[in-house]
Amino acid sequence: MNPFELIDILRNHTVYIQTHNFPDPDAISSAFGLQQFLDFHGICATVCYDGKVDRLSSKKMLDTFGITMYSKNELPDMTENDYIVLVDSQKLNSNVTDFIGDEVACIDHHPIFFQYHYLYQDIQKVGACASIIASYYQRTNTPILPNCAAALAYGIKMDTADFNRGTTLLDTEMLSFLFSRADWGLVTRMYTNTMEFDDLRAYGAAIQNIQIFGGTGFAYIPFDCATALIAIISDFILSLDVVDIAVIYAMQKNGIRFSLRCEQNRVHAGTLIAHVMKPWGSGGGHPSMAGGMIPSEHVHLLGEDIHVTIQDAFLNAIAEMEKELPPA
Ligand SMILES: [Mn+2]
């Protein structure tokens, strides 16, 4: 897709850039990068999201890079005539609230689970959505400010786990493009004091009840904990040498939230969780990282011992999927 087409579509409209709910660093940096890009081309856009910016690493981004974004409750009145550009997310997915505006464009790097007709669609299989946004600057020779280049570089580093997860050539090329243009001090500042004291409780709970069956590790966090933190703990559990699939779930106010991680060459995480969640909720994601949710009203369907039900469902699905894999 040609980014100039996006500019033409958005011109003379009220524009919002929306991330997935509970935006992570890649979503935040992509939205900010696109906002600055559009701004240079004369289009003013407001960055918005639903849920919360609930992780220290995400909150810290707003201060460090000078980003302003509005949650659903703080949003000025959006109307149905306003245009929305979705970044790091796609319409109809369970992790993005359907705002009243018109989703005319989508820039994302997740697999497509639901087809939707956008006026502008740029969905590429790359490690970070921020890489796609960075490429817009390069392809159109648009100047980039040092704080914006730093934010995009941080987004790329975070979503590719420092180039260890789902990385493509575009991710590495865009990091090198951004490197010389970024205020790198801002990037390194993001790596200090990254853990909140409350995080320790969630780590502690996960460590205490972890159970491992043939390389698949399950851990349960029995209290409400930030969605992004569940994802970080699943990365942590996956780093154990005896685990190559990590299933972490936590009891939140509105249901049970899942985060799934798979090491390369086992099963496709997104397909696995979509399949397992089907009778109770929803889920999806990338080959190596995915998420899901069982809403409160369906939790009773799991029966008396929810942990046994969850473990059996995953282990059976993994066994089925592995049968279909070609022999190593
Ligand atoms: Mn992303």
Boltz pocket constraint, residues with backbone or C-beta under 6 A from the ligand:
constraints:
  - pocket:
      binder: B
      contacts: [[A, 26], [A, 27], [A, 88], [A, 109], [A, 127], [A, 128], [A, 129], [A, 159]]
      max_distance: 6.0
